Amino acid sequence: MDISIVIPLFNEEESIPELQAWIDRVMTDNGYSYEIIFVNDGSTDRSWDIIENLHKQFSNIKGIKFRRNYGKSPALFCGFEAAEGDVVITMDADLQDSPDEIPELYRMITEDKYDLVSGWKKKRYDPLSKTLPTKLFNATARKISGINNLHDFNCGLKAYRKDVVKNIEVYGEMHRYIPFLAKNAGFNRIGEKVVQHQARKFGSTKFGGWNRFVNGYLDLISLWFLSRFGVKPMHFFGLLGSFMFFIGLISVVIVGATKLYHMHSGMPYRLVTESPYFYLSLTSMILGTQLFMTGFLGELISRNSSERNNYQIEKTI
């Protein structure tokens, strides 16, 4: 099979038939063998009934129905597991992603040998409450991930080599960082294509702008930490804890040495415990010790984790 198209959706009953017809027209014109995997993320409208009716008419229409709303990342994870095509393409179900982009995305994967190609909606039709957080989010994601050639991490329209989606785990709300996940798994050929952004035809957006930015920022910090120190937490906590402990220790020594110097010189002095610097130094030593022990415990947990040797192996002979 040439292409698997994974489409997560939530309450998009008006869009599904038009989207399926549009995809079928593009695929037929280009002679692709394909499947469409609709992942119904707990919709409360008639979305699932429409998917079932389409399946009766077209054998390449598949569906996954969640009992409740889990979110986009779980929907993509299940869609990726079910995908059988050599190239996997994701898009949103709201008709804002154009299926006319599929042939070029497919070519970039198969001929240009990219592992992943992300769409860039250079011209957007979203309200300012969504576009401004998106710009801030993308700037932060580029800086932390080191993938400097991507302008739109969260674009739903992406294409992947099959190996990529089978070797990454999309969980929580990590769908925003699939390029980062792919990079951490060793897939470094990541490209970008400017894609057309359609104005929303039915309903309203299901995702809030500023809320998405805040959650995305927290997820990005978590992903950065896990990618850098997930299997070696002592390198982070141990270093930071040791630094704070020795700063506190040196400060205590300075406070004590200052008192002894004043005593030896016959100068007036006060008790060490009367100096605020003593308590600041003591606090620094306690925090340093706690951070060091956190790293030590994290190291023990990491070494006993069932995932400690879960490495991505591309090929064996």
Buried (B, 14 or more C-beta within 10 A) or exposed (E): BBBBBBBBBBBBBBBBEEBBEBBBEBBEEBEBEBBBBBBBBBBEEBBBEBBBBBBEEEEBBBBBBBEEBBBBBBBBBBBBEBBEBBBBBBBBBBBBBBBBBBBEBBBBBBEEEBBBBBBBBEEBEBEEEBBBBBEBBBEBBBEBBEBEEBBBBBBBBBBBBBBBBEBBEBEBBBBBBBBBBBBBBBBEBBBBBEBBBBEBEEEEBBEEBEEBBEBBBEBBEBBBEEBEBBBEBBBBBBBBBBBBBEBBBEBBEEBBEBBEEEEEEEEEBEEBEEBEEBEBBBEBBEBBBBBBEBBBEBBEEBEEEEEEEEEEEEEEE
